[in-house]
Amino acid sequence: MIKADSLKKLNEKIVLNGLLGKLEPIGFKYLKSKQHFKRTVGNYDQIISFGTSHSPLEFDENRDELNLKFYFSTYIESPKFDKWISKTLKSRSFFRHLLENTKCIEIVDFNALNKDDFFSPSESRKFKNYITSSLVGVDNENRISLKEYESKLTESIKSFDNLDTAKKLYDNKTEAFRDYLRLLVFEGDIEKAKTEYLEKYNQIKSRIDLTNTDKIEETKKTIQGLEKFASEIEIFFDTKLEIPFERGLTKLESRKEKIKLAQNLGFEEYLRLDCSLLDIESYDINDSGEVLIVTKSKEVNKINTKGEIEKIGKLEFDDCFSNDFNTSKVRWIENAKIFSCDNYIVNEKNELIKLIFDFDKSKFKTNDVRLFMKSLFFDGNKKEFHFLYLINYKTTYHSTYDKKGKLISTKSFDKNILKLNFLRKEYIALSEKNSVDIIDFDGSFKENYKYGNGNDRIELSPDGNLMLLHFYSTKSQLYNIDNKKKQTLWAHPTFLKNYKENFYNDIHHNFGLTTCKFTPDGKYIIGGADHGKYVVWDTEKFERKELIPNHSALNIFNWFTTTISEGKSTENYFKPYSVEHEGHKLFINRGYDISNISFIENGDFIITQVSDCLLVWNKDFENIGSVYGIGQVTFSSNSFLIYKTDKEIVIHQKVDELRNNFESSVFKEFSKENSNITTHKLGKEDLEVEQIEEKISKAKTNEKKGFFSRLFKK
C-alpha cells in the first residue's frame, strides 16, 4: 500500500503544477494544511479543494500505465457568518454552498514513486481495506483529465463571482434553506428575510397532521422544526408566534397491564402517558410514584402522586459552555427527598433551583468551556449539597450549597477528580500510569492505587471503604482503603486451565467487568461482564460464583449471527448453557450483557437488565423470574417501576399480595421453535468470519502483480 504522506505529495505535485499558476494571479492562495485554494471576497471564502478517495492508484496492465484518481470540490464558506450564528443563536454553524464536484484521472510517471513510498500492511489493515473496498464497490465513475478540468476552471470562477451576496446565494439555495434565510438577516436584508421566514413558517405548519398516528415520528420532527423556526423569528424580528401544537405528555386510558417478575413479585399498571411528540432524554421515579422527566430540549416535567402532569421549567446554561453536554441524567436523591438533574434540583414546592458553577467564567469565550458534571451528594446531617464538576479536563471544583441551593463554599483542584467518597471525606483522582490518587478534603495526598489497563470506572461500597476499579481488563482491582489490601476479581474465570481455549476460541475477546454494583448491605458485589457473564463475589472471603439463569429463563436468549451463502441467508443461533469445569459451575453465553442492576426491598430482589429483558434473582442469587421484551426499566427502591416505549411512558405499582391467578398480561417468556436453534460446538468459529477470511485469501491469490513488477522492476 502507498503511504498517506506519499500519496498527498503525489496528489499535490500533479495538481499544483497544473493550477497554481492559474489561480494565484487572480487572488487565490494555496493552504497546504487544508489542501485547498482560497480567495476571500466580502463575507465569503471561495474554495477549490482537492483530494483522493479510496484506492486512488490504479494500474492499467493493458496500457502499462499507472493512474492517479482524484477529485475537485468547489464551494463557498463564510466563517464570519458562522461566528455570527454562534453568538446570536448560541448554536453551531458550518455554512457551505456547494457548486460542483469533479472527478479526475491523470497518468503518473513511474519514476515519481519508489519503494520507500510503499509499506506492507498488517493482516488487520488488509482486512479493513478489503471490507472498505467491498462497501465502496467498483469505481465506474466518469473522470476527466486535469487539462480538461483546467478548461472548466474559468466557468467555476465565474460562478463564484455570481454568488457574492446573501441575496444571490438565497436565489440559488439548496434544500437546506435555513442557512440562506439566516444569511439574509446577517447581511441586513431584513424585510425580505422576514417575509421569507413567515412564508416558510406557514408552509411547515400546514404540513402538520396530528391525526395521522402512523407518521407520528415525522410529525414530531416537523413540530420541532416549527418551534425552532418560531424561536429564530422572535430573535431576529422581535415577533412572537404562537405554536398551535402542544408537544407534551397526555394521559391515556389504562390497559390494566400486569407484570409478574417472580412468584411473589408483581406489578399492576398505575399510569399510562402518551409521549409520542416528546424527545425524552432522562427520567427517574421515587417510591411515592412521582416522576421527573427531562427532554432533549431540556424542558422539565413532573408527574405528581395524583398522576397530574406539571411543567417545572427549563435547564439553562451559560454562554461560555460548549453545547455538546453529556446527556442530562435525572436522579432521585433519597436522603434529600428531591430530584436532581445536572446542576439543578427540584424541591418539594416544584421549584427548579440552579446550583451555580463557581468559577471565573469571564476568562472564557462563548462555547469555550467543556463541562463534565461528576456527582451530586447530599449530606443528611448538615443538610448540604456537595457538587463535583470538571472544567476543560484540567480543574475540578467541589462546591457546597445549603438545602435551598445557596452557595456556601468552593474548593478547586488541578486534577481530574473521578469520584467523591463523601463518607471518608476523600476524593479519588486520576493519576499517572493507570492509577488513582486518594486525596483528603484538604487536598493532601494519602495513597496511590494501581489498576489494570482501561479499568478507570469506580464503584464504592456503601460504607466507602471498598473501592472497585473495573471495566476493560480481564482482571478488576478491589482495594480496602482502610488496610490497603488488594483483591483481584476475575469477571470471566480465565484463570482456569483451558477456559479460553474450550469456551472462547478467539483469545482476543474482551473479558472486562463492564457493569457492577455493591448490594445495599455491602456484603456482595454483583457484576456483568462481556459476552453475557453474570457473577457475584462476597466481600468477606471474595469467593466467586456465577449467576446462572434457570431453564425457563434461557428462552429469552436469542443471540445469533447471519451468514450469506449463494444468495441465501442463514441465522446461526447460539443457545447458552451451563457446564462444570474444574469444579466450577459456569454459564456459557455470547450476548445479553448486563446494562443495569437494580435492588428492590433493600436487596431481597435483584433485577438485572439484559438487552430488553429482565432477569430476577433472590438474595441467595437464585434466578426466580424473567421477562422478555419489556425494554429498559427503572425501579424505585420498593414500590414502582417505569418503562418507555416509542410512544408511551408506563408506570406500574408493586402489588403487596399476589393472587394465585396473577400473571403477566403482556410480557411473556420468549420461546422459539427448537428446529430453528442450533448450538455452537466448543471452539467453532462463526461462519461469517470464515467466509470473510476465505474471500480475502481469494483476493490475494487473484491480485495482479504487473503494477509492482513494473514499479520495482521485479
Helices and strands as residue ranges (DSSP letters): H 4-23, G 24-26, E 29-31, E 36-41, E 44-51, E 57-60, E 65-77, H 79-89, E 96-108, G 110-112, G 115-117, H 123-136, H 146-161, H 166-171, H 177-186, H 190-206, G 213-215, H 216-237, E 250-251, E 258-262, E 265-274, E 280-285, E 291-295, E 299-303, E 309-314, E 330-333, E 338-341, E 344-346, E 352-354, G 361-363, E 371-379, E 384-391, E 395-402, E 407-413, E 417-421, G 422-424, E 426-430, E 435-440, E 445-450, E 457-460, E 466-470, E 475-480, E 486-490, H 499-503, E 513-518, E 524-529, E 533-538, E 544-546, G 553-556, E 559-565, E 568-574, E 577-581, E 584-588, E 594-600, E 605-610, E 613-618, E 623-627, E 633-635, E 640-644, E 648-654, G 674-676, H 687-701, H 706-712
